[in-house]
């Protein structure tokens, strides 16, 4: 299945470094929550809606020298795999998708190099 087969409202996004994505491809599991932190440390994986993506990238990575990648996921596909996604307040009234399990890489629909 690719991203074009899902409704745009269903898609969520996670920004990570190319190195962290490459590591996940080797292990088969993506388990990074956000910049420098693991799922185990935070308890969920941060994600964004399409509208939130650019602001999240700028806030988390700023002017980083790292190559960045956006992981594209379907909330429905994650739910069908038993992975909970909840919209939670990011602290300023904006609700962000939080993923409550490490993600098997085969559930990543697409990647976008930034």
matplotlib code that plots the C-alpha trace (Angstrom):
import matplotlib.pyplot as plt

x = [0.0, 1.3, 0.4, -1.9, -4.3, -5.0, -7.1, -5.0, -6.7, -5.4, -1.8, 0.6, 4.3, 7.4, 10.6, 13.9, 17.5, 18.6, 20.9, 18.1, 15.9, 18.8, 19.3, 15.6, 15.8, 18.6, 16.7, 13.2, 11.8, 11.6, 11.8, 12.9, 10.4, 12.0, 15.5, 17.9, 15.2, 13.9, 10.4, 11.4, 12.6, 9.4, 6.7, 5.4, 6.7, 5.9, 4.1, 2.5, -0.4, 0.4, -0.4, 1.9, 4.8, 6.9, 6.6, 7.5, 10.6, 11.7, 11.0, 12.7, 15.6, 16.0, 19.1, 20.5, 23.4, 21.9, 20.1, 16.4, 13.7, 9.9, 8.3, 4.8, 2.3, -1.4, -3.3, -5.6, -2.6, -1.0, -4.3, -4.9, -1.4, -2.5, -0.6, -2.5, -2.4, -3.9, -4.2, -2.8, -2.3, 1.2, 0.9, -0.5, -3.9, -2.6, -3.3, -0.5, -0.6, 1.3, 2.2, 2.2, 4.5, 7.7, 6.8, 7.7, 9.4, 7.0, 4.2, 6.0, 4.2, 6.7, 9.7, 10.4, 14.0, 14.3]
y = [0.0, 3.5, 6.9, 7.6, 4.9, 6.6, 9.7, 12.8, 13.0, 9.6, 10.4, 11.4, 12.3, 11.9, 13.8, 12.0, 11.9, 9.8, 7.9, 7.0, 5.8, 3.8, 2.1, 1.3, -0.3, -2.5, -3.6, -3.6, -1.4, 2.4, 3.3, 6.9, 9.4, 12.6, 14.2, 12.2, 10.4, 6.8, 5.5, 3.9, 7.2, 9.2, 6.6, 7.5, 8.5, 12.1, 12.7, 15.6, 16.2, 17.7, 21.2, 20.8, 19.2, 22.2, 23.9, 20.6, 20.2, 23.7, 23.4, 20.1, 20.3, 24.0, 24.6, 21.1, 19.8, 16.3, 14.9, 14.7, 12.3, 12.4, 9.1, 8.9, 6.7, 5.8, 6.0, 3.2, 1.0, 1.5, 0.8, -2.4, -3.5, -3.0, 0.3, 3.0, 6.6, 9.3, 13.1, 14.8, 18.4, 19.6, 22.3, 25.2, 23.8, 22.1, 18.4, 16.2, 12.5, 10.4, 6.8, 4.4, 1.6, 1.2, 1.0, -1.9, -0.4, -2.2, 0.0, 3.1, 4.0, 6.4, 8.6, 12.1, 13.5, 17.0]
z = [0.0, -0.7, 0.6, -2.4, -1.2, 2.1, 2.8, 3.5, 6.9, 7.8, 7.2, 9.9, 9.7, 11.8, 11.2, 12.0, 10.9, 8.0, 10.3, 12.7, 9.7, 8.3, 11.7, 11.8, 8.3, 9.6, 12.7, 11.2, 14.0, 14.3, 18.0, 18.2, 19.9, 18.9, 18.5, 20.7, 22.6, 22.3, 22.6, 25.9, 27.3, 26.3, 26.2, 22.7, 19.3, 18.4, 15.0, 13.2, 10.9, 7.5, 8.7, 11.7, 9.9, 8.9, 12.3, 14.1, 11.9, 12.6, 16.3, 16.8, 14.4, 13.6, 11.6, 12.0, 9.9, 9.9, 6.8, 7.7, 6.5, 7.0, 7.7, 6.3, 8.1, 8.1, 11.4, 10.1, 9.1, 12.5, 14.3, 12.2, 13.5, 17.1, 17.5, 19.3, 18.0, 20.2, 19.5, 22.6, 23.6, 22.8, 25.5, 23.5, 22.5, 19.4, 19.3, 17.9, 17.0, 19.5, 18.6, 21.6, 20.3, 18.3, 14.6, 12.3, 9.3, 6.9, 8.2, 7.0, 3.7, 2.3, 3.2, 2.1, 2.1, 3.4]

ax = plt.figure().add_subplot(projection="3d")
ax.plot(x, y, z, "-o")
ax.set_aspect("equal")
plt.show()
